[in-house]
Amino acid sequence: MPFLFLLLITSFLATAPASLERLSATVTTRQVQQGKSVTVRGEVFYQRNGNMVTHFTFPREVVILANKLGETRIYDPRRNAVIRYQSEAFSTQTTQLAFFLNGTTSDMGLIGLGFVQDKTTNEGKLLVTEWRLKTPSKKNPVQRVKIVYDRANPIYIHYADATGKIIRKVFYYGYQPIEGRPFPATTTEIVYQNRDSTVSKTVYADFKLNQAATSPYFEYTIPANAKTDR
């Protein structure tokens, strides 16, 4: 399974406000790594019960089904093959996008990950919060986190290791309201790996809510005869 599709598993799993029964949107991600650019296009389909279907259509068709329990299936229609994962990391309730749609961006899920806020400053009109692990652990690759807010909206977050080196940055912008809650329609993520970095820009568009969100992919099922990949 290409690295980009594995990365997108955690990027597109999201939950939503209680008043939102269904949500669909188109999504385009352009990733650059080692001088090579890859563009992925598709659609996401969310239901209030936590079920989420992501249907990638370009450069090849892949369907990802996930739920709030972290049960994830990646289906390749061309090969009629499915890969299964079970991890809390893939839960539709534990991603950063989930916190935007839930209106709980004050900690971006850091408290649940064992972090505590230890510093708050103002830089002009921006609010900056800094976080550290509540219980020190050398095994955790992330030791400190910094979040920058413009009013109540996060616009930047970075994760640093024990040496203070930043290993991941995320920028949030293009905010628009979804059921009265601001949602960043565009994000840019930079992941630093040794001497290289991977840059991904994701754009959501064509949001449809509740009764306007109609697609057979909301009830998508993987064929019973699909073979299982290991």
RAKAUR-V939822 format. One record per residue. N is the residue number from 1. RES is the residue in one letter. SS is DSSP state (alpha for helix, beta for strand, coil for the rest). PSI is psi as a letter, one per 40 degrees, with the letter a starting at -180 (none if undefined). OMEGA is omega in degrees with one decimal (NA if undefined). Layout:
N RES SS PSI OMEGA
N RES SS PSI OMEGA
This chain:
1 M coil h -178.2
2 P coil i -178.2
3 F alpha d -175.8
4 L alpha d -179.4
5 F alpha d 176.4
6 L alpha d 178.8
7 L alpha d -176.1
8 L alpha e 177.6
9 I alpha d -177.9
10 T alpha e -177.8
11 S alpha d -171.9
12 F alpha e 178.2
13 L coil h -173.8
14 A coil i 173.0
15 T coil a -169.6
16 A coil i 179.5
17 P coil i -176.4
18 A coil d -178.8
19 S coil e -177.8
20 L coil h 179.0
21 E coil d -179.3
22 R beta i 175.1
23 L beta h 171.2
24 S beta i 179.5
25 A beta i 170.7
26 T beta i -179.4
27 V beta h 178.3
28 T beta h 177.6
29 T beta h 174.2
30 R beta h -177.3
31 Q beta h 177.6
32 V beta h 179.3
33 Q beta h 179.4
34 Q coil f 176.7
35 G coil e -179.6
36 K beta h -177.7
37 S beta h 177.0
38 V beta h 177.1
39 T beta h 179.4
40 V beta h 178.9
41 R beta i 178.1
42 G beta a 179.0
43 E beta i 176.0
44 V beta i -178.2
45 F beta h -176.2
46 Y beta i 173.0
47 Q beta i -174.0
48 R coil d -179.9
49 N coil e 177.9
50 G coil e 177.9
51 N coil h -176.9
52 M beta h 175.9
53 V beta h 174.0
54 T beta h -176.9
55 H beta h 176.2
56 F beta h -177.5
57 T beta e -178.3
58 F beta h 9.8
59 P coil e 173.0
60 R coil i -175.4
61 E coil h 174.9
62 V beta h 178.1
63 V beta h 178.9
64 I beta h 177.0
65 L beta h -178.9
66 A beta i 177.2
67 N coil a -174.7
68 K coil e 178.8
69 L coil e -179.0
70 G coil e 176.1
71 E beta h -174.8
72 T beta h 177.1
73 R beta h 179.2
74 I beta h -173.1
75 Y beta h 176.9
76 D beta h -177.4
77 P coil d -177.9
78 R coil d -179.4
79 R coil e -174.7
80 N coil f -176.6
81 A beta i -177.1
82 V beta i 172.9
83 I beta h -177.1
84 R beta h 175.9
85 Y beta i 173.0
86 Q beta h -178.2
87 S coil i 175.5
88 E alpha d -179.5
89 A alpha d -178.8
90 F alpha e 179.2
91 S coil i 178.8
92 T coil e -179.9
93 Q coil e -173.1
94 T coil f 178.9
95 T coil i -179.4
96 Q alpha d 178.6
97 L alpha d 177.8
98 A alpha d -178.2
99 F alpha d 176.0
100 F alpha d -176.1
101 L alpha d 176.9
102 N alpha e -177.4
103 G coil f -179.0
104 T coil g -176.7
105 T coil e -176.5
106 S coil d 178.2
107 D coil e 179.2
108 M coil f 177.3
109 G coil e -174.7
110 L coil d 179.7
111 I coil d 178.0
112 G coil d 178.7
113 L coil e 176.0
114 G coil f 179.4
115 F beta i 174.4
116 V beta i 178.8
117 Q beta h -178.2
118 D beta e -179.8
119 K beta h 176.7
120 T beta h 179.4
121 T beta i 174.9
122 N beta h 174.9
123 E beta g -173.0
124 G coil b 179.4
125 K coil e -177.1
126 L beta i 174.8
127 L beta h -178.5
128 V beta h 174.9
129 T beta i 179.3
130 E beta i -171.6
131 W beta i 175.7
132 R beta i 177.2
133 L beta h 178.6
134 K coil d 176.7
135 T coil h -177.8
136 P coil h 179.1
137 S coil h 179.8
138 K coil e -178.8
139 K coil d -178.3
140 N coil h -179.6
141 P coil d 178.3
142 V coil h -178.6
143 Q coil d 179.4
144 R beta i -179.9
145 V beta i 177.6
146 K beta h 178.4
147 I beta h 177.6
148 V beta h -178.5
149 Y beta h 167.7
150 D beta h -167.0
151 R coil b -178.7
152 A coil e -174.5
153 N beta h 173.6
154 P beta h 177.3
155 I beta e -178.0
156 Y beta i 173.9
157 I beta i 173.5
158 H beta i -177.3
159 Y beta h -176.6
160 A beta i 179.0
161 D coil a -175.3
162 A coil d -180.0
163 T coil e -176.6
164 G coil e 179.2
165 K coil h 178.5
166 I beta h -177.6
167 I beta e 178.4
168 R beta h 175.2
169 K beta i 174.5
170 V beta h 176.4
171 F beta h -179.7
172 Y beta h -180.0
173 Y beta a -176.8
174 G beta f -177.5
175 Y beta i 171.9
176 Q beta i -176.2
177 P beta h 171.2
178 I beta h -175.0
179 E coil f 176.1
180 G coil e 179.9
181 R beta h -178.3
182 P beta h -178.9
183 F beta h 179.5
184 P beta h -177.0
185 A beta e 179.7
186 T beta h 173.9
187 T beta i 173.0
188 T beta h -177.2
189 E beta h 176.4
190 I beta h 177.3
191 V beta h -177.5
192 Y beta h -178.6
193 Q beta h -176.5
194 N coil b -178.2
195 R coil e -177.4
196 D beta i 176.7
197 S beta i 176.6
198 T beta h -178.4
199 V beta h -179.8
200 S beta h 175.1
201 K beta h -177.6
202 T beta h -179.2
203 V beta h 174.1
204 Y beta i 179.8
205 A beta i 175.7
206 D beta f 178.4
207 F beta h 173.1
208 K beta h -173.4
209 L beta i 172.0
210 N alpha b -174.1
211 Q alpha d 178.8
212 A alpha e -179.2
213 A coil g -179.0
214 T coil h 177.8
215 S coil i 176.1
216 P alpha e -179.5
217 Y alpha e 174.4
218 F alpha d -178.6
219 E alpha f -175.0
220 Y coil h 174.5
221 T coil i 177.5
222 I coil h 179.4
223 P coil i -177.0
224 A coil d -178.7
225 N coil e 179.2
226 A coil h 179.3
227 K beta i -177.9
228 T beta h 174.7
229 D coil i 177.8
230 R coil none NA
